């Protein structure tokens, strides 16, 4: 699975570009966001998958990097927790 962080809400943009994809993020079809246990959004990103076990890869990174506990993928105009 390919994914990339497109917005960093907590580290002055330091995490932008982190992930497994090095290219135009718009090429990845699925928008996601990563949140802490208080529901605060830390990162936004894009990925190539939003439904398999691999769709948790950005959360695995964000847990270790910043303590994120939740990943949500956009479904139309709403966010759904995986």
PDB file of N, CA, C and O in Angstrom:
ATOM      1  N   UNK A   1       0.830  -1.177   0.000  1.00  0.00           N
ATOM      2  CA  UNK A   1       0.000   0.000   0.000  1.00  0.00           C
ATOM      3  C   UNK A   1       0.878   1.245   0.000  1.00  0.00           C
ATOM      4  O   UNK A   1       1.952   1.263   0.602  1.00  0.00           O
ATOM      5  N   UNK A   2       0.413   2.273  -0.675  1.00  0.00           N
ATOM      6  CA  UNK A   2       1.121   3.544  -0.712  1.00  0.00           C
ATOM      7  C   UNK A   2       0.339   4.579   0.093  1.00  0.00           C
ATOM      8  O   UNK A   2      -0.890   4.621   0.049  1.00  0.00           O
ATOM      9  N   UNK A   3       1.079   5.417   0.831  1.00  0.00           N
ATOM     10  CA  UNK A   3       0.441   6.494   1.589  1.00  0.00           C
ATOM     11  C   UNK A   3       1.448   7.613   1.822  1.00  0.00           C
ATOM     12  O   UNK A   3       2.660   7.413   1.753  1.00  0.00           O
ATOM     13  N   UNK A   4       0.901   8.813   2.102  1.00  0.00           N
ATOM     14  CA  UNK A   4       1.748   9.973   2.360  1.00  0.00           C
ATOM     15  C   UNK A   4       0.994  10.965   3.257  1.00  0.00           C
ATOM     16  O   UNK A   4      -0.223  11.117   3.149  1.00  0.00           O
ATOM     17  N   UNK A   5       1.732  11.625   4.130  1.00  0.00           N
ATOM     18  CA  UNK A   5       1.174  12.696   4.958  1.00  0.00           C
ATOM     19  C   UNK A   5       1.189  13.986   4.130  1.00  0.00           C
ATOM     20  O   UNK A   5       2.219  14.361   3.570  1.00  0.00           O
ATOM     21  N   UNK A   6       0.033  14.661   4.060  1.00  0.00           N
ATOM     22  CA  UNK A   6      -0.077  15.890   3.271  1.00  0.00           C
ATOM     23  C   UNK A   6      -0.193  17.137   4.134  1.00  0.00           C
ATOM     24  O   UNK A   6       0.126  18.237   3.682  1.00  0.00           O
ATOM     25  N   UNK A   7      -0.653  16.973   5.384  1.00  0.00           N
ATOM     26  CA  UNK A   7      -0.756  18.098   6.318  1.00  0.00           C
ATOM     27  C   UNK A   7      -0.335  17.627   7.698  1.00  0.00           C
ATOM     28  O   UNK A   7      -0.697  16.535   8.136  1.00  0.00           O
ATOM     29  N   UNK A   8       0.420  18.453   8.363  1.00  0.00           N
ATOM     30  CA  UNK A   8       0.904  18.164   9.717  1.00  0.00           C
ATOM     31  C   UNK A   8       0.376  19.273  10.616  1.00  0.00           C
ATOM     32  O   UNK A   8       0.794  20.423  10.486  1.00  0.00           O
ATOM     33  N   UNK A   9      -0.526  18.950  11.516  1.00  0.00           N
ATOM     34  CA  UNK A   9      -1.161  19.944  12.381  1.00  0.00           C
ATOM     35  C   UNK A   9      -0.401  20.171  13.678  1.00  0.00           C
ATOM     36  O   UNK A   9      -0.758  21.073  14.436  1.00  0.00           O
ATOM     37  N   UNK A  10       0.647  19.376  13.965  1.00  0.00           N
ATOM     38  CA  UNK A  10       1.286  19.488  15.284  1.00  0.00           C
ATOM     39  C   UNK A  10       2.779  19.805  15.252  1.00  0.00           C
ATOM     40  O   UNK A  10       3.312  20.311  16.240  1.00  0.00           O
ATOM     41  N   UNK A  11       3.456  19.528  14.165  1.00  0.00           N
ATOM     42  CA  UNK A  11       4.915  19.681  14.123  1.00  0.00           C
ATOM     43  C   UNK A  11       5.381  20.697  13.086  1.00  0.00           C
ATOM     44  O   UNK A  11       6.433  20.510  12.474  1.00  0.00           O
ATOM     45  N   UNK A  12       4.628  21.754  12.878  1.00  0.00           N
ATOM     46  CA  UNK A  12       5.013  22.798  11.918  1.00  0.00           C
ATOM     47  C   UNK A  12       5.347  22.240  10.539  1.00  0.00           C
ATOM     48  O   UNK A  12       6.238  22.745   9.855  1.00  0.00           O
ATOM     49  N   UNK A  13       4.631  21.204  10.141  1.00  0.00           N
ATOM     50  CA  UNK A  13       4.807  20.646   8.801  1.00  0.00           C
ATOM     51  C   UNK A  13       5.941  19.663   8.651  1.00  0.00           C
ATOM     52  O   UNK A  13       6.215  19.218   7.536  1.00  0.00           O
ATOM     53  N   UNK A  14       6.614  19.306   9.733  1.00  0.00           N
ATOM     54  CA  UNK A  14       7.777  18.417   9.639  1.00  0.00           C
ATOM     55  C   UNK A  14       7.444  17.038   9.081  1.00  0.00           C
ATOM     56  O   UNK A  14       8.302  16.406   8.464  1.00  0.00           O
ATOM     57  N   UNK A  15       6.217  16.556   9.283  1.00  0.00           N
ATOM     58  CA  UNK A  15       5.854  15.209   8.826  1.00  0.00           C
ATOM     59  C   UNK A  15       5.334  15.177   7.395  1.00  0.00           C
ATOM     60  O   UNK A  15       5.136  14.096   6.843  1.00  0.00           O
ATOM     61  N   UNK A  16       5.108  16.336   6.782  1.00  0.00           N
ATOM     62  CA  UNK A  16       4.614  16.361   5.407  1.00  0.00           C
ATOM     63  C   UNK A  16       5.608  15.631   4.508  1.00  0.00           C
ATOM     64  O   UNK A  16       6.810  15.892   4.539  1.00  0.00           O
ATOM     65  N   UNK A  17       5.076  14.714   3.711  1.00  0.00           N
ATOM     66  CA  UNK A  17       5.916  13.924   2.814  1.00  0.00           C
ATOM     67  C   UNK A  17       6.325  12.586   3.395  1.00  0.00           C
ATOM     68  O   UNK A  17       6.855  11.742   2.672  1.00  0.00           O
ATOM     69  N   UNK A  18       6.093  12.367   4.691  1.00  0.00           N
ATOM     70  CA  UNK A  18       6.412  11.072   5.299  1.00  0.00           C
ATOM     71  C   UNK A  18       5.457  10.027   4.728  1.00  0.00           C
ATOM     72  O   UNK A  18       4.305  10.331   4.418  1.00  0.00           O
ATOM     73  N   UNK A  19       5.935   8.822   4.596  1.00  0.00           N
ATOM     74  CA  UNK A  19       5.103   7.730   4.115  1.00  0.00           C
ATOM     75  C   UNK A  19       5.847   6.880   3.111  1.00  0.00           C
ATOM     76  O   UNK A  19       7.073   6.937   3.014  1.00  0.00           O
ATOM     77  N   UNK A  20       5.097   6.092   2.365  1.00  0.00           N
ATOM     78  CA  UNK A  20       5.689   5.159   1.412  1.00  0.00           C
ATOM     79  C   UNK A  20       5.554   5.624  -0.022  1.00  0.00           C
ATOM     80  O   UNK A  20       5.952   4.907  -0.940  1.00  0.00           O
ATOM     81  N   UNK A  21       5.002   6.811  -0.237  1.00  0.00           N
ATOM     82  CA  UNK A  21       4.755   7.324  -1.593  1.00  0.00           C
ATOM     83  C   UNK A  21       5.524   8.614  -1.789  1.00  0.00           C
ATOM     84  O   UNK A  21       5.453   9.524  -0.964  1.00  0.00           O
ATOM     85  N   UNK A  22       6.247   8.685  -2.869  1.00  0.00           N
ATOM     86  CA  UNK A  22       6.998   9.899  -3.217  1.00  0.00           C
ATOM     87  C   UNK A  22       6.533  10.375  -4.590  1.00  0.00           C
ATOM     88  O   UNK A  22       7.113  10.011  -5.613  1.00  0.00           O
ATOM     89  N   UNK A  23       5.508  11.170  -4.600  1.00  0.00           N
ATOM     90  CA  UNK A  23       4.953  11.671  -5.848  1.00  0.00           C
ATOM     91  C   UNK A  23       3.825  12.633  -5.528  1.00  0.00           C
ATOM     92  O   UNK A  23       3.718  13.136  -4.410  1.00  0.00           O
ATOM     93  N   UNK A  24       2.986  12.882  -6.524  1.00  0.00           N
ATOM     94  CA  UNK A  24       1.849  13.778  -6.356  1.00  0.00           C
ATOM     95  C   UNK A  24       0.773  13.076  -5.532  1.00  0.00           C
ATOM     96  O   UNK A  24       0.191  12.089  -5.982  1.00  0.00           O
ATOM     97  N   UNK A  25       0.509  13.575  -4.341  1.00  0.00           N
ATOM     98  CA  UNK A  25      -0.460  12.951  -3.434  1.00  0.00           C
ATOM     99  C   UNK A  25      -1.845  12.843  -4.063  1.00  0.00           C
ATOM    100  O   UNK A  25      -2.614  11.947  -3.714  1.00  0.00           O
ATOM    101  N   UNK A  26      -2.166  13.732  -4.973  1.00  0.00           N
ATOM    102  CA  UNK A  26      -3.474  13.689  -5.631  1.00  0.00           C
ATOM    103  C   UNK A  26      -3.674  12.398  -6.416  1.00  0.00           C
ATOM    104  O   UNK A  26      -4.807  12.046  -6.746  1.00  0.00           O
ATOM    105  N   UNK A  27      -2.595  11.693  -6.716  1.00  0.00           N
ATOM    106  CA  UNK A  27      -2.699  10.420  -7.438  1.00  0.00           C
ATOM    107  C   UNK A  27      -3.249   9.305  -6.548  1.00  0.00           C
ATOM    108  O   UNK A  27      -3.689   8.270  -7.048  1.00  0.00           O
ATOM    109  N   UNK A  28      -3.226   9.513  -5.243  1.00  0.00           N
ATOM    110  CA  UNK A  28      -3.747   8.514  -4.309  1.00  0.00           C
ATOM    111  C   UNK A  28      -5.219   8.825  -4.029  1.00  0.00           C
ATOM    112  O   UNK A  28      -5.538   9.950  -3.643  1.00  0.00           O
ATOM    113  N   UNK A  29      -6.113   7.866  -4.210  1.00  0.00           N
ATOM    114  CA  UNK A  29      -7.552   8.159  -4.203  1.00  0.00           C
ATOM    115  C   UNK A  29      -8.216   8.351  -2.847  1.00  0.00           C
ATOM    116  O   UNK A  29      -9.320   8.892  -2.794  1.00  0.00           O
ATOM    117  N   UNK A  30      -7.600   7.936  -1.757  1.00  0.00           N
ATOM    118  CA  UNK A  30      -8.296   7.927  -0.468  1.00  0.00           C
ATOM    119  C   UNK A  30      -7.688   8.913   0.526  1.00  0.00           C
ATOM    120  O   UNK A  30      -6.503   8.835   0.851  1.00  0.00           O
ATOM    121  N   UNK A  31      -8.517   9.840   1.001  1.00  0.00           N
ATOM    122  CA  UNK A  31      -8.088  10.802   2.022  1.00  0.00           C
ATOM    123  C   UNK A  31      -8.261  10.173   3.398  1.00  0.00           C
ATOM    124  O   UNK A  31      -9.248   9.485   3.660  1.00  0.00           O
ATOM    125  N   UNK A  32      -7.285  10.419   4.277  1.00  0.00           N
ATOM    126  CA  UNK A  32      -7.397   9.958   5.661  1.00  0.00           C
ATOM    127  C   UNK A  32      -6.933  11.050   6.602  1.00  0.00           C
ATOM    128  O   UNK A  32      -6.293  12.021   6.197  1.00  0.00           O
ATOM    129  N   UNK A  33      -7.272  10.867   7.870  1.00  0.00           N
ATOM    130  CA  UNK A  33      -6.742  11.733   8.915  1.00  0.00           C
ATOM    131  C   UNK A  33      -6.426  10.873  10.131  1.00  0.00           C
ATOM    132  O   UNK A  33      -7.037   9.828  10.353  1.00  0.00           O
ATOM    133  N   UNK A  34      -5.464  11.335  10.905  1.00  0.00           N
ATOM    134  CA  UNK A  34      -4.980  10.612  12.081  1.00  0.00           C
ATOM    135  C   UNK A  34      -5.220  11.469  13.309  1.00  0.00           C
ATOM    136  O   UNK A  34      -4.890  12.654  13.326  1.00  0.00           O
ATOM    137  N   UNK A  35      -5.801  10.856  14.347  1.00  0.00           N
ATOM    138  CA  UNK A  35      -6.220  11.586  15.538  1.00  0.00           C
ATOM    139  C   UNK A  35      -5.624  10.969  16.798  1.00  0.00           C
ATOM    140  O   UNK A  35      -5.261   9.793  16.826  1.00  0.00           O
ATOM    141  N   UNK A  36      -5.534  11.801  17.846  1.00  0.00           N
ATOM    142  CA  UNK A  36      -5.106  11.282  19.146  1.00  0.00           C
ATOM    143  C   UNK A  36      -6.334  10.787  19.912  1.00  0.00           C
ATOM    144  O   UNK A  36      -7.448  10.829  19.388  1.00  0.00           O
ATOM    145  N   UNK A  37      -6.142  10.323  21.134  1.00  0.00           N
ATOM    146  CA  UNK A  37      -7.260   9.753  21.888  1.00  0.00           C
ATOM    147  C   UNK A  37      -8.255  10.793  22.390  1.00  0.00           C
ATOM    148  O   UNK A  37      -9.318  10.430  22.894  1.00  0.00           O
ATOM    149  N   UNK A  38      -7.933  12.076  22.262  1.00  0.00           N
ATOM    150  CA  UNK A  38      -8.878  13.145  22.586  1.00  0.00           C
ATOM    151  C   UNK A  38      -9.663  13.610  21.364  1.00  0.00           C
ATOM    152  O   UNK A  38     -10.490  14.516  21.463  1.00  0.00           O
ATOM    153  N   UNK A  39      -9.404  12.988  20.205  1.00  0.00           N
ATOM    154  CA  UNK A  39     -10.100  13.355  18.981  1.00  0.00           C
ATOM    155  C   UNK A  39      -9.465  14.515  18.231  1.00  0.00           C
ATOM    156  O   UNK A  39     -10.043  15.020  17.269  1.00  0.00           O
ATOM    157  N   UNK A  40      -8.283  14.943  18.657  1.00  0.00           N
ATOM    158  CA  UNK A  40      -7.586  16.038  17.972  1.00  0.00           C
ATOM    159  C   UNK A  40      -6.900  15.500  16.721  1.00  0.00           C
ATOM    160  O   UNK A  40      -6.191  14.494  16.770  1.00  0.00           O
ATOM    161  N   UNK A  41      -7.118  16.181  15.605  1.00  0.00           N
ATOM    162  CA  UNK A  41      -6.508  15.770  14.344  1.00  0.00           C
ATOM    163  C   UNK A  41      -5.046  16.213  14.330  1.00  0.00           C
ATOM    164  O   UNK A  41      -4.740  17.393  14.500  1.00  0.00           O
ATOM    165  N   UNK A  42      -4.152  15.250  14.124  1.00  0.00           N
ATOM    166  CA  UNK A  42      -2.723  15.534  14.044  1.00  0.00           C
ATOM    167  C   UNK A  42      -2.235  15.622  12.600  1.00  0.00           C
ATOM    168  O   UNK A  42      -1.436  16.496  12.262  1.00  0.00           O
ATOM    169  N   UNK A  43      -2.719  14.715  11.750  1.00  0.00           N
ATOM    170  CA  UNK A  43      -2.228  14.636  10.370  1.00  0.00           C
ATOM    171  C   UNK A  43      -3.370  14.351   9.408  1.00  0.00           C
ATOM    172  O   UNK A  43      -4.370  13.725   9.761  1.00  0.00           O
ATOM    173  N   UNK A  44      -3.189  14.830   8.182  1.00  0.00           N
ATOM    174  CA  UNK A  44      -4.032  14.470   7.043  1.00  0.00           C
ATOM    175  C   UNK A  44      -3.131  13.804   6.023  1.00  0.00           C
ATOM    176  O   UNK A  44      -1.934  14.085   5.964  1.00  0.00           O
ATOM    177  N   UNK A  45      -3.703  12.925   5.224  1.00  0.00           N
ATOM    178  CA  UNK A  45      -2.910  12.265   4.199  1.00  0.00           C
ATOM    179  C   UNK A  45      -3.767  11.628   3.134  1.00  0.00           C
ATOM    180  O   UNK A  45      -4.987  11.789   3.104  1.00  0.00           O
ATOM    181  N   UNK A  46      -3.089  10.890   2.248  1.00  0.00           N
ATOM    182  CA  UNK A  46      -3.749  10.188   1.143  1.00  0.00           C
ATOM    183  C   UNK A  46      -3.148   8.802   1.049  1.00  0.00           C
ATOM    184  O   UNK A  46      -1.974   8.594   1.357  1.00  0.00           O
ATOM    185  N   UNK A  47      -3.978   7.846   0.614  1.00  0.00           N
ATOM    186  CA  UNK A  47      -3.489   6.482   0.486  1.00  0.00           C
ATOM    187  C   UNK A  47      -4.115   5.785  -0.715  1.00  0.00           C
ATOM    188  O   UNK A  47      -5.084   6.260  -1.307  1.00  0.00           O
ATOM    189  N   UNK A  48      -3.526   4.641  -1.052  1.00  0.00           N
ATOM    190  CA  UNK A  48      -4.016   3.852  -2.186  1.00  0.00           C
ATOM    191  C   UNK A  48      -5.061   2.823  -1.758  1.00  0.00           C
ATOM    192  O   UNK A  48      -5.643   2.155  -2.613  1.00  0.00           O
ATOM    193  N   UNK A  49      -5.312   2.678  -0.456  1.00  0.00           N
ATOM    194  CA  UNK A  49      -6.220   1.645   0.047  1.00  0.00           C
ATOM    195  C   UNK A  49      -6.938   2.177   1.278  1.00  0.00           C
ATOM    196  O   UNK A  49      -6.333   2.839   2.121  1.00  0.00           O
ATOM    197  N   UNK A  50      -8.229   1.885   1.378  1.00  0.00           N
ATOM    198  CA  UNK A  50      -8.966   2.314   2.566  1.00  0.00           C
ATOM    199  C   UNK A  50      -9.807   1.203   3.182  1.00  0.00           C
ATOM    200  O   UNK A  50     -10.675   1.473   4.011  1.00  0.00           O
ATOM    201  N   UNK A  51      -9.558  -0.047   2.786  1.00  0.00           N
ATOM    202  CA  UNK A  51     -10.435  -1.097   3.284  1.00  0.00           C
ATOM    203  C   UNK A  51      -9.738  -2.387   3.713  1.00  0.00           C
ATOM    204  O   UNK A  51     -10.370  -3.216   4.368  1.00  0.00           O
ATOM    205  N   UNK A  52      -8.493  -2.588   3.382  1.00  0.00           N
ATOM    206  CA  UNK A  52      -7.810  -3.820   3.786  1.00  0.00           C
ATOM    207  C   UNK A  52      -7.011  -3.574   5.068  1.00  0.00           C
ATOM    208  O   UNK A  52      -6.965  -2.453   5.573  1.00  0.00           O
ATOM    209  N   UNK A  53      -6.398  -4.603   5.574  1.00  0.00           N
ATOM    210  CA  UNK A  53      -5.542  -4.491   6.760  1.00  0.00           C
ATOM    211  C   UNK A  53      -4.419  -3.468   6.524  1.00  0.00           C
ATOM    212  O   UNK A  53      -3.986  -2.788   7.455  1.00  0.00           O
ATOM    213  N   UNK A  54      -3.961  -3.368   5.292  1.00  0.00           N
ATOM    214  CA  UNK A  54      -2.884  -2.428   4.947  1.00  0.00           C
ATOM    215  C   UNK A  54      -3.299  -0.969   5.151  1.00  0.00           C
ATOM    216  O   UNK A  54      -2.437  -0.101   5.288  1.00  0.00           O
ATOM    217  N   UNK A  55      -4.593  -0.689   5.172  1.00  0.00           N
ATOM    218  CA  UNK A  55      -5.074   0.683   5.343  1.00  0.00           C
ATOM    219  C   UNK A  55      -4.706   1.265   6.708  1.00  0.00           C
ATOM    220  O   UNK A  55      -4.841   2.469   6.927  1.00  0.00           O
ATOM    221  N   UNK A  56      -4.236   0.405   7.633  1.00  0.00           N
ATOM    222  CA  UNK A  56      -3.809   0.870   8.949  1.00  0.00           C
ATOM    223  C   UNK A  56      -2.340   1.308   8.988  1.00  0.00           C
ATOM    224  O   UNK A  56      -1.885   1.801  10.020  1.00  0.00           O
ATOM    225  N   UNK A  57      -1.600   1.145   7.912  1.00  0.00           N
ATOM    226  CA  UNK A  57      -0.170   1.482   7.908  1.00  0.00           C
ATOM    227  C   UNK A  57       0.116   2.917   8.352  1.00  0.00           C
ATOM    228  O   UNK A  57       1.040   3.129   9.138  1.00  0.00           O
ATOM    229  N   UNK A  58      -0.646   3.915   7.876  1.00  0.00           N
ATOM    230  CA  UNK A  58      -0.362   5.273   8.360  1.00  0.00           C
ATOM    231  C   UNK A  58      -0.552   5.405   9.873  1.00  0.00           C
ATOM    232  O   UNK A  58       0.188   6.138  10.529  1.00  0.00           O
ATOM    233  N   UNK A  59      -1.537   4.702  10.426  1.00  0.00           N
ATOM    234  CA  UNK A  59      -1.754   4.746  11.865  1.00  0.00           C
ATOM    235  C   UNK A  59      -0.595   4.095  12.614  1.00  0.00           C
ATOM    236  O   UNK A  59      -0.182   4.584  13.665  1.00  0.00           O
ATOM    237  N   UNK A  60      -0.075   3.004  12.084  1.00  0.00           N
ATOM    238  CA  UNK A  60       1.087   2.370  12.716  1.00  0.00           C
ATOM    239  C   UNK A  60       2.236   3.364  12.835  1.00  0.00           C
ATOM    240  O   UNK A  60       2.890   3.446  13.874  1.00  0.00           O
ATOM    241  N   UNK A  61       2.478   4.121  11.759  1.00  0.00           N
ATOM    242  CA  UNK A  61       3.533   5.140  11.784  1.00  0.00           C
ATOM    243  C   UNK A  61       3.201   6.228  12.809  1.00  0.00           C
ATOM    244  O   UNK A  61       4.050   6.609  13.615  1.00  0.00           O
ATOM    245  N   UNK A  62       1.954   6.725  12.770  1.00  0.00           N
ATOM    246  CA  UNK A  62       1.562   7.852  13.623  1.00  0.00           C
ATOM    247  C   UNK A  62       1.496   7.472  15.103  1.00  0.00           C
ATOM    248  O   UNK A  62       1.705   8.323  15.968  1.00  0.00           O
ATOM    249  N   UNK A  63       1.208   6.209  15.399  1.00  0.00           N
ATOM    250  CA  UNK A  63       1.222   5.762  16.805  1.00  0.00           C
ATOM    251  C   UNK A  63       2.622   5.913  17.377  1.00  0.00           C
ATOM    252  O   UNK A  63       2.812   6.462  18.462  1.00  0.00           O
ATOM    253  N   UNK A  64       3.592   5.419  16.632  1.00  0.00           N
ATOM    254  CA  UNK A  64       4.979   5.476  17.105  1.00  0.00           C
ATOM    255  C   UNK A  64       5.531   6.895  17.084  1.00  0.00           C
ATOM    256  O   UNK A  64       6.314   7.270  17.956  1.00  0.00           O
ATOM    257  N   UNK A  65       5.131   7.680  16.100  1.00  0.00           N
ATOM    258  CA  UNK A  65       5.681   9.021  15.917  1.00  0.00           C
ATOM    259  C   UNK A  65       5.061  10.056  16.862  1.00  0.00           C
ATOM    260  O   UNK A  65       5.762  10.915  17.396  1.00  0.00           O
ATOM    261  N   UNK A  66       3.728   9.965  17.066  1.00  0.00           N
ATOM    262  CA  UNK A  66       3.062  11.040  17.801  1.00  0.00           C
ATOM    263  C   UNK A  66       1.973  10.571  18.765  1.00  0.00           C
ATOM    264  O   UNK A  66       1.297  11.399  19.375  1.00  0.00           O
ATOM    265  N   UNK A  67       1.797   9.286  18.911  1.00  0.00           N
ATOM    266  CA  UNK A  67       0.791   8.791  19.832  1.00  0.00           C
ATOM    267  C   UNK A  67      -0.629   8.795  19.308  1.00  0.00           C
ATOM    268  O   UNK A  67      -1.576   8.765  20.094  1.00  0.00           O
ATOM    269  N   UNK A  68      -0.796   8.831  17.993  1.00  0.00           N
ATOM    270  CA  UNK A  68      -2.144   8.774  17.425  1.00  0.00           C
ATOM    271  C   UNK A  68      -2.781   7.425  17.737  1.00  0.00           C
ATOM    272  O   UNK A  68      -2.094   6.410  17.853  1.00  0.00           O
ATOM    273  N   UNK A  69      -4.096   7.431  17.870  1.00  0.00           N
ATOM    274  CA  UNK A  69      -4.818   6.215  18.212  1.00  0.00           C
ATOM    275  C   UNK A  69      -5.912   5.850  17.219  1.00  0.00           C
ATOM    276  O   UNK A  69      -6.461   4.750  17.285  1.00  0.00           O
ATOM    277  N   UNK A  70      -6.238   6.755  16.300  1.00  0.00           N
ATOM    278  CA  UNK A  70      -7.363   6.537  15.394  1.00  0.00           C
ATOM    279  C   UNK A  70      -7.011   6.995  13.989  1.00  0.00           C
ATOM    280  O   UNK A  70      -6.350   8.015  13.794  1.00  0.00           O
ATOM    281  N   UNK A  71      -7.473   6.208  13.002  1.00  0.00           N
ATOM    282  CA  UNK A  71      -7.396   6.634  11.609  1.00  0.00           C
ATOM    283  C   UNK A  71      -8.811   6.673  11.060  1.00  0.00           C
ATOM    284  O   UNK A  71      -9.604   5.758  11.283  1.00  0.00           O
ATOM    285  N   UNK A  72      -9.113   7.733  10.348  1.00  0.00           N
ATOM    286  CA  UNK A  72     -10.415   7.884   9.697  1.00  0.00           C
ATOM    287  C   UNK A  72     -10.189   8.130   8.217  1.00  0.00           C
ATOM    288  O   UNK A  72      -9.289   8.871   7.821  1.00  0.00           O
ATOM    289  N   UNK A  73     -11.036   7.486   7.397  1.00  0.00           N
ATOM    290  CA  UNK A  73     -11.010   7.690   5.955  1.00  0.00           C
ATOM    291  C   UNK A  73     -12.269   8.432   5.539  1.00  0.00           C
ATOM    292  O   UNK A  73     -13.350   8.212   6.085  1.00  0.00           O
ATOM    293  N   UNK A  74     -12.106   9.320   4.558  1.00  0.00           N
ATOM    294  CA  UNK A  74     -13.245  10.096   4.069  1.00  0.00           C
ATOM    295  C   UNK A  74     -14.139   9.197   3.217  1.00  0.00           C
ATOM    296  O   UNK A  74     -13.676   8.456   2.350  1.00  0.00           O
ATOM    297  N   UNK A  75     -15.432   9.293   3.498  1.00  0.00           N
ATOM    298  CA  UNK A  75     -16.438   8.595   2.704  1.00  0.00           C
ATOM    299  C   UNK A  75     -17.465   9.639   2.305  1.00  0.00           C
ATOM    300  O   UNK A  75     -18.377   9.941   3.074  1.00  0.00           O
ATOM    301  N   UNK A  76     -17.324  10.183   1.127  1.00  0.00           N
ATOM    302  CA  UNK A  76     -18.169  11.297   0.712  1.00  0.00           C
ATOM    303  C   UNK A  76     -17.824  12.525   1.519  1.00  0.00           C
ATOM    304  O   UNK A  76     -16.689  12.999   1.473  1.00  0.00           O
ATOM    305  N   UNK A  77     -18.787  13.048   2.260  1.00  0.00           N
ATOM    306  CA  UNK A  77     -18.537  14.252   3.058  1.00  0.00           C
ATOM    307  C   UNK A  77     -18.321  13.947   4.535  1.00  0.00           C
ATOM    308  O   UNK A  77     -18.214  14.868   5.345  1.00  0.00           O
ATOM    309  N   UNK A  78     -18.253  12.663   4.897  1.00  0.00           N
ATOM    310  CA  UNK A  78     -18.062  12.291   6.301  1.00  0.00           C
ATOM    311  C   UNK A  78     -16.774  11.512   6.479  1.00  0.00           C
ATOM    312  O   UNK A  78     -16.222  10.977   5.517  1.00  0.00           O
ATOM    313  N   UNK A  79     -16.297  11.451   7.717  1.00  0.00           N
ATOM    314  CA  UNK A  79     -15.120  10.673   8.081  1.00  0.00           C
ATOM    315  C   UNK A  79     -15.586   9.409   8.790  1.00  0.00           C
ATOM    316  O   UNK A  79     -16.429   9.467   9.686  1.00  0.00           O
ATOM    317  N   UNK A  80     -15.039   8.275   8.390  1.00  0.00           N
ATOM    318  CA  UNK A  80     -15.381   6.998   9.018  1.00  0.00           C
ATOM    319  C   UNK A  80     -14.136   6.398   9.672  1.00  0.00           C
ATOM    320  O   UNK A  80     -13.075   6.301   9.056  1.00  0.00           O
ATOM    321  N   UNK A  81     -14.293   6.000  10.926  1.00  0.00           N
ATOM    322  CA  UNK A  81     -13.198   5.360  11.652  1.00  0.00           C
ATOM    323  C   UNK A  81     -13.035   3.935  11.166  1.00  0.00           C
ATOM    324  O   UNK A  81     -13.998   3.179  11.040  1.00  0.00           O
ATOM    325  N   UNK A  82     -11.789   3.592  10.899  1.00  0.00           N
ATOM    326  CA  UNK A  82     -11.498   2.230  10.467  1.00  0.00           C
ATOM    327  C   UNK A  82     -11.414   1.329  11.674  1.00  0.00           C
ATOM    328  O   UNK A  82     -11.175   0.130  11.533  1.00  0.00           O
TER     329      UNK A  82
END
